[in-house]
Amino acid sequence: MDIWIASFNGGKIRELSALIQRDRPHWVIHHPQEIPGYSAPQETGNTFEENARIKVRSLAAVKPGHWILGEDSGLVVPGLNGLPGIHSAVYAGPHATDLENVNKLLKMLHLKGVTDRSAFFVCVMVSVDPQGRWLVARGELQGQIAMQPQGKQGFGYDPIFIPKGQTQTLAELGPIFKSQHSHRALAFREWLSQVDTLPVSH
């Protein structure tokens, strides 16, 4: 079957594509860059799920009758009142780079004197199928914020996030670890289990 990934984020597309290819190698993956003139919708939701639904609805409007898979994810730091949360991608500004977002987070922890560096990644995965049925799945990865960036693999906040039970950041642990344990991998696994319960063949 064909499936469209509702994202313009290169890192997310790579990770989701790898997860799909591993568990459903016969699926044909598409992404919005294939559609001339299509641009990402404005994410105006107040939750990860609302923003994921916005992405899926937008792509489904131009690709009706297809499987559309989207997600919204971010880093939640309780010591910063839950920030950056749904604003993770734009924490340091609307066109912020990953490095700028990371640096702002470390700066805010320092300025506010936060001693509790616990944090967790959240991914909410949403899809709609050709029959108009919606599925929602969620994954979380607990951990803590490192004192400084470490590692060159991954993207986003990976260089400063140390998963629970580990001593290295996600950017040091790399894609093999993430494919098994990341918030995105956990959400995908839950989503796939829901897909398998639908009363049609995939």
C-alpha positions, 0 to 999 in steps of 0.5 A, spaced: 500 500 500 501 507 499 502 511 505 504 519 505 508 522 511 505 528 513 511 532 514 517 537 511 522 535 517 527 531 514 529 528 520 522 525 522 521 523 515 528 519 515 526 516 522 519 514 520 521 511 513 526 507 516 521 504 521 516 503 516 521 499 511 523 495 517 516 493 519 512 493 513 517 493 507 512 492 502 509 499 503 510 505 498 512 511 502 511 518 499 512 525 502 509 532 501 515 534 497 513 530 491 507 535 491 508 541 487 506 548 490 504 544 497 506 547 503 506 545 511 500 548 514 500 552 520 500 548 527 495 552 531 493 546 536 494 547 543 496 539 544 501 534 540 495 531 538 491 537 535 497 539 531 498 532 528 491 532 526 492 539 523 498 536 518 494 530 517 488 533 515 492 538 510 495 533 506 489 528 506 485 534 503 490 534 497 491 526 497 484 524 498 483 516 499 490 515 501 493 513 507 496 519 511 500 518 517 503 524 521 505 526 528 507 531 532 513 531 537 517 535 542 521 535 549 517 536 555 522 539 561 518 539 568 523 544 571 521 549 565 513 548 566 513 543 561 517 548 555 518 547 550 513 542 549 509 543 543 513 549 541 520 545 541 521 546 533 520 554 534 523 555 541 528 560 539 524 563 534 520 561 528 526 559 524 530 557 529 536 552 528 536 545 532 543 548 535 539 555 537 533 551 540 538 547 544 542 553 546 536 556 549 534 550 553 540 550 556 540 557 557 533 557 560 535 552 565 541 556 567 538 562 568 532 559 572 537 555 576 533 549 575 536 543 579 531 538 576 533 536 569 528 531 568 525 531 561 521 526 557 520 526 549 513 525 547 510 523 540 503 523 538 502 519 531 495 520 528 493 517 521 487 517 517 486 511 512 482 511 505 475 509 509 476 516 513 478 512 519 482 515 524 488 512 529 492 515 534 498 513 538 502 516 543 509 514 545 514 517 551 521 517 552 523 519 559 530 521 561 534 528 563 538 534 560 545 533 559 550 539 561 552 540 554 551 537 547 554 531 546 554 527 539 553 528 532 547 523 530 540 525 530 537 531 530 533 536 534 534 536 542 538 529 541 545 532 543 542 534 550 537 528 552 540 522 556 535 517 556 533 513 562 538 508 564 543 510 559 549 515 560 550 517 553 545 522 549 541 520 543 546 523 539 551 519 541 547 512 542 545 513 534 539 511 530 539 503 532 538 505 539 532 510 537 529 505 532 528 501 538 527 506 544 525 513 542 518 516 543 517 516 535 519 508 535 514 507 541 508 511 538 509 507 531 509 500 534 503 502 538 500 505 531 502 499 527 498 494 532 492 498 531 493 498 524 493 490 524 486 490 528 483 494 522 478 489 518 481 490 512 488 487 509 494 492 509 
